[in-house]
Amino acid sequence: MYDCLQDSYTDFSFAIFDAVGRPRPLCGSLSATPLPSGDDSALHDLADFARDQGYDIDRGEQQLTVRDISLADALAINTRFGGELIISCDLRRDPPVRF
């Protein structure tokens, strides 16, 4: 589980590589909306940043979704834009972890 307030993750109890040594990263979608007191210029900056990294985005009037983002890039976006945007991220691993 990732705790964005503490910028840490815990409780991952699986190998990050499959049986033949290929990485099995977490990936998913990241959504961002402006803070209530902010404007949407940070959304424009995030859209540019995501496109520069090669990600596909979906842009709404007051929301931006970055698709198929990796954990490392989601953390970088949270670090860079977390003070200006409300960021939500749903990351999963394929296939899912079994406990």
N, C-alpha and C positions, 0 to 999 in steps of 0.2 A: 504494500500500500504506500502511496506517495503522499506525504504531508507537505502541502505547498507553503504553509505558514512557517515550517521549520526547514524547508528546502532539503528534505531527506526522505528516504524510502526504507521500509522495513518489511519483514515477514515474507520475503521472497525465498522460497525453499526449493528451488529447482535449478538445474544446470542451465547455463545460458547457451549451451551448445547441444545439438542433437547427437545421435549415435555415430554419425560420420563426420562430426567436427564442424558442421555449419552453424553459424550463429542463429539463434532464435530470438530475435529482439522483440521487445514490446513495441507495438505501434497502434495507432488509432487516429482519432480526430481531436483537434483542439479548437475550441470556440472562444471568441473574444468579443466583448462589448465594452463601450466606453464607460468610464465611471459616471455616476449621476451628475457630478459637477464638471465633467470634462467635455471636450469636443471630440469629433471623430477623426481628427488628424492622425492620432496614433494608429487608428485602423488602417489608414492609407500607408503609414510607415510599415506596419506589420504585413500588409498585403505585398508591398514591394520586397520586404525581407524574405517572405515565404516563397515568392516567385523566384527570387535570386537563388534560393536554396533548391529549386526544382520541384516545389510542391504545388499541387493543384489546390485552388481555393474556391470557396463559394462565398459570395459577398451579398449580404442583405443591406437594408437601409442602415441599421444600427448593429449589425453583427457580421462577423467574419468567421468562417470555418476553414481550417487547414486540414486537408485529408491525408491519411496514411503517413502521419508524422511519427518520427522515432522518439524514444524517450530522451535521448541526448538533445535533440533539437527542441523538444517541448520544454525542457529545463532551460535551455538558452533563451527561448522566447519569454518564459516566465521571468527570468532574471532581467532581461532587457526591457520588457514592456509591462511587467507586473505592477509598477507604480502608476501607470496611466490607464490600464485596461483591467477589466474583470475577466480572468482567464479560467476556463474549465477544460479539462482534458480527460478523455476516456481512452485508456490504452489497454490493449489486450495482447495476448500471445496466441499464435496459431501453431499447433493445436493448443487448446486451453490446458492449464496446469491441473493435474489431478492430485488430490491430497488423500 
